Amino acid sequence: MEKNRDHTSPTHSMAAAEMFLKPVLQKPPGYHELHAPPETPNALSSSSTLRRRPPKFMIPPSFYPDKKKKWSRCRVFCCCFCITVAILILLLIIAVSVFFLWYSPRLPVVRLASFRVSNFNFSNGKPRDGLSHLTAEASARLDFRNPNGKLRYYYGDADVAVSVGDGDYETSLGSTEVKGFMQKPGNRTVVIVPVKVKREEVDDPTVKMLLAEMKSKKLVVKVTAKTKLGLAVGRRKILTVGITLRCGGVTLQKVDKQMAKCTIKMLKWYVQLLLP
């Protein structure tokens, strides 16, 4: 018995020494035994704080396909509409630029060539009214010139009104309608506008002023016409606009010496046609 104790005691002590000296291997993070019992909730919460091990076969993000953005129909329609409008505007600008470079269009030149008053009489009315009746006949001669070498002008039927006097003393001599006409390139056309008025009521101060100015030829004359102006290449009209033509605003004495300038009001813009 004693021998056996003496024989086993040294081996026991050496095994115990080896176990004491051998380091204990720690489990790596995320290691899980196959036959280990399920962990408790406390254990799961404590282990979740540890760094998790990435999966063995992880695909990098660059290998994932990009998701295509879906465009709505409204957005596609708006883009197509804007592109179409931009193309049309660009084509229009190019066409207008080519037209101006090729044809060099110029506005017509219109002047009041002369003004004649053949009859200018006042008849007395009732003494208490302080009014007189005007009976007059006059004719205005308008000079139209087309300065373009390749373009034609078309004038529609015009409503022409004639008046004399200035400011508070302005008095109408009547109105008439003039038929339209066509002007070829470089053509010059003279239009005679006859007007007359019968028994128009005029107050006495205006009668005195008009008679005095008529004798001294300082009577101011005005001619206003409303018509349509068309521009044509060859025989094809490409543009028609409404215009208001204003001629005169000068005295009879000045009209007898030289033609008076006219102004054209077109699309709310004033274009003044000066004498060359």
C-alpha positions in Angstrom: 0.0 0.0 0.0 2.7 2.3 0.9 4.6 1.4 -2.3 1.6 2.3 -4.4 1.2 5.6 -2.7 4.8 6.4 -3.2 4.5 5.4 -6.9 1.5 7.4 -7.8 2.2 10.5 -5.9 5.0 11.9 -8.1 2.9 11.5 -11.4 -0.1 13.1 -9.9 1.9 16.0 -8.8 3.5 16.4 -12.3 0.1 16.4 -14.0 -1.2 19.0 -11.7 1.9 21.1 -12.4 1.4 20.8 -16.1 -2.2 21.9 -15.9 -1.2 24.8 -13.8 1.5 25.9 -16.2 -0.5 25.3 -19.5 -2.3 28.5 -20.6 -6.1 28.3 -21.0 -7.2 29.0 -24.6 -9.9 31.7 -24.9 -12.7 31.3 -27.3 -12.7 33.7 -30.2 -15.4 36.3 -30.5 -18.6 34.9 -32.1 -17.6 31.3 -31.5 -20.5 29.0 -30.9 -20.3 25.3 -30.0 -22.5 22.9 -31.9 -23.8 21.0 -28.9 -23.9 24.0 -26.5 -27.2 24.6 -24.7 -29.3 27.7 -25.8 -28.2 30.9 -24.3 -30.4 32.8 -21.9 -31.7 36.4 -22.7 -29.1 37.8 -20.4 -26.4 36.0 -22.2 -27.6 37.2 -25.6 -27.7 40.8 -24.4 -24.2 40.6 -23.0 -22.9 38.9 -26.1 -24.5 41.4 -28.5 -22.2 44.0 -27.2 -19.2 42.1 -28.6 -18.0 42.6 -32.1 -19.8 40.4 -34.5 -18.0 38.3 -36.9 -18.7 39.1 -40.6 -20.2 36.4 -42.7 -17.8 34.0 -44.5 -19.0 34.8 -48.0 -19.8 38.5 -47.9 -20.4 40.3 -51.4 -18.9 43.7 -51.7 -21.3 46.6 -52.3 -19.9 47.3 -55.8 -21.3 43.9 -57.0 -24.9 44.8 -56.1 -26.9 46.0 -59.2 -28.0 49.7 -59.1 -31.7 50.2 -58.8 -33.1 52.1 -61.9 -35.0 55.2 -61.2 -38.5 55.2 -62.7 -39.6 58.4 -64.4 -43.2 59.4 -64.2 -45.2 60.1 -67.3 -45.8 63.7 -66.3 -42.1 64.4 -66.0 -41.3 62.8 -69.4 -44.2 64.8 -71.0 -42.9 68.1 -69.5 -39.3 67.4 -70.7 -40.5 66.6 -74.2 -42.7 69.6 -74.3 -40.0 72.0 -73.2 -37.5 70.5 -75.7 -40.0 70.9 -78.5 -40.8 74.5 -77.6 -37.1 75.4 -77.4 -36.5 73.8 -80.8 -39.4 75.8 -82.4 -38.2 79.0 -80.9 -34.7 78.4 -82.2 -36.0 77.6 -85.7 -38.2 80.8 -85.6 -35.2 82.9 -84.6 -33.1 81.4 -87.4 -35.9 81.9 -90.0 -36.4 85.6 -88.9 -32.6 86.2 -89.0 -32.3 84.7 -92.5 -35.3 86.8 -93.7 -33.9 90.1 -92.4 -30.5 89.3 -93.8 -31.8 88.4 -97.2 -34.6 90.9 -97.8 -33.6 93.8 -95.4 -37.3 94.9 -94.9 -38.0 98.6 -94.4 -41.2 100.3 -93.4 -43.2 102.3 -95.9 -42.6 106.1 -96.2 -45.9 108.1 -96.0 -46.1 111.9 -96.2 -48.8 114.5 -96.5 -48.1 116.0 -99.9 -50.8 118.7 -100.0 -54.0 120.0 -98.4 -56.6 122.1 -100.2 -59.8 123.7 -98.8 -62.2 124.5 -101.6 -65.2 125.7 -99.4 -65.1 127.0 -95.9 -68.2 128.9 -94.8 -70.1 129.6 -91.6 -73.8 130.3 -91.3 -75.2 132.0 -88.3 -77.4 130.0 -86.0 -79.7 131.1 -83.3 -78.4 134.3 -81.6 -79.0 132.9 -78.1 -77.1 129.7 -78.7 -73.8 131.3 -79.7 -73.3 128.6 -82.3 -72.7 128.7 -86.1 -72.9 126.0 -88.8 -69.8 125.0 -90.7 -70.0 123.9 -94.4 -66.7 122.9 -95.9 -65.0 120.8 -98.6 -61.4 119.8 -98.6 -59.0 117.2 -100.1 -55.8 115.8 -98.8 -53.1 114.1 -100.9 -51.1 111.4 -99.3 -47.8 110.1 -100.8 -47.0 106.4 -100.2 -43.6 105.0 -101.1 -42.3 101.4 -100.8 -38.5 101.5 -100.2 -38.0 97.8 -100.4 -36.5 96.1 -103.5 -38.0 92.6 -103.1 -41.1 93.0 -100.9 -44.6 94.2 -101.6 -47.0 96.1 -99.4 -50.8 95.6 -99.2 -53.0 98.3 -97.8 -56.5 97.4 -96.7 -59.6 99.7 -96.9 -58.9 102.7 -94.7 -61.1 105.0 -92.6 -59.7 108.5 -93.0 -60.7 111.4 -90.8 -59.7 115.1 -91.5 -59.7 117.9 -89.0 -58.5 121.5 -88.7 -57.4 123.6 -85.8 -55.4 122.8 -82.7 -56.2 122.1 -79.1 -59.6 123.3 -77.9 -60.3 124.8 -81.4 -59.9 121.5 -83.3 -62.9 121.0 -85.7 -63.7 118.0 -87.8 -64.1 118.4 -91.6 -65.6 114.9 -92.0 -64.4 111.4 -92.7 -64.4 109.0 -95.7 -63.4 105.5 -96.7 -60.5 104.8 -99.1 -60.1 101.6 -100.9 -57.0 99.5 -100.4 -54.2 99.0 -102.9 -51.0 97.1 -103.5 -47.5 98.6 -103.8 -44.8 96.8 -105.8 -41.2 97.0 -104.7 -39.8 100.6 -105.2 -43.3 101.8 -106.2 -44.7 105.3 -105.4 -48.5 105.8 -105.0 -50.5 109.0 -104.4 -53.9 108.7 -102.7 -56.4 111.6 -102.8 -58.8 111.8 -99.8 -61.8 114.1 -100.4 -63.9 115.1 -97.4 -66.8 117.4 -96.8 -69.0 118.5 -93.9 -72.4 120.2 -93.8 -73.9 122.4 -91.1 -71.7 121.3 -88.3 -72.2 123.2 -85.1 -69.2 125.3 -84.0 -69.1 127.8 -81.1 -68.4 131.5 -81.9 -64.9 131.7 -80.4 -63.8 128.7 -82.5 -65.3 130.3 -85.6 -63.3 133.5 -85.1 -60.1 131.6 -84.5 -60.6 129.3 -87.6 -61.4 132.3 -89.9 -58.4 134.2 -88.7 -56.0 131.3 -89.2 -57.5 130.4 -92.6 -56.7 133.9 -93.9 -53.2 133.9 -92.6 -52.6 130.2 -93.7 -51.7 129.3 -90.2 -54.6 126.8 -89.9 -53.3 123.5 -88.6 -54.5 120.4 -90.5 -54.5 116.8 -89.4 -55.2 113.5 -91.3 -55.7 110.3 -89.4 -56.2 106.9 -91.1 -56.9 103.4 -89.7 -56.1 100.5 -92.0 -54.3 97.1 -92.2 -50.8 96.8 -93.6 -49.6 93.5 -95.2 -46.1 92.4 -96.2 -45.7 90.0 -99.1 -42.9 88.1 -100.8 -43.9 87.9 -104.4 -47.7 87.4 -104.3 -47.8 85.6 -101.0 -48.7 87.5 -97.9 -46.6 86.6 -94.8 -47.7 89.3 -92.3 -50.7 91.6 -91.8 -51.0 94.0 -88.9 -53.4 96.9 -88.0 -51.9 100.4 -88.1 -53.0 103.9 -87.4 -51.5 106.5 -89.7 -51.2 110.1 -88.5 -50.2 112.9 -90.9 -50.2 116.6 -90.6 -50.2 118.6 -87.4 -48.7 121.4 -89.5 -50.0 124.7 -90.9 -51.3 125.2 -94.4 -48.4 127.5 -95.1 -45.8 124.8 -94.3 -47.7 122.1 -96.3 -47.6 124.3 -99.4 -43.8 124.5 -99.2 -42.9 120.9 -98.3 -44.4 117.5 -97.5 -45.3 116.9 -93.9 -44.0 113.9 -92.0 -46.3 111.1 -90.9 -46.2 108.6 -88.0 -47.3 105.0 -87.9 -48.7 103.4 -84.8 -48.3 99.7 -85.0 -48.7 97.1 -82.2 -48.6 99.9 -79.6 -45.2 101.1 -80.9 -44.7 104.4 -82.7 -42.5 104.4 -85.8 -41.8 107.9 -87.0 -41.2 108.3 -90.7 -39.0 111.3 -91.2 -38.4 113.1 -94.4 -35.3 111.8 -96.2 
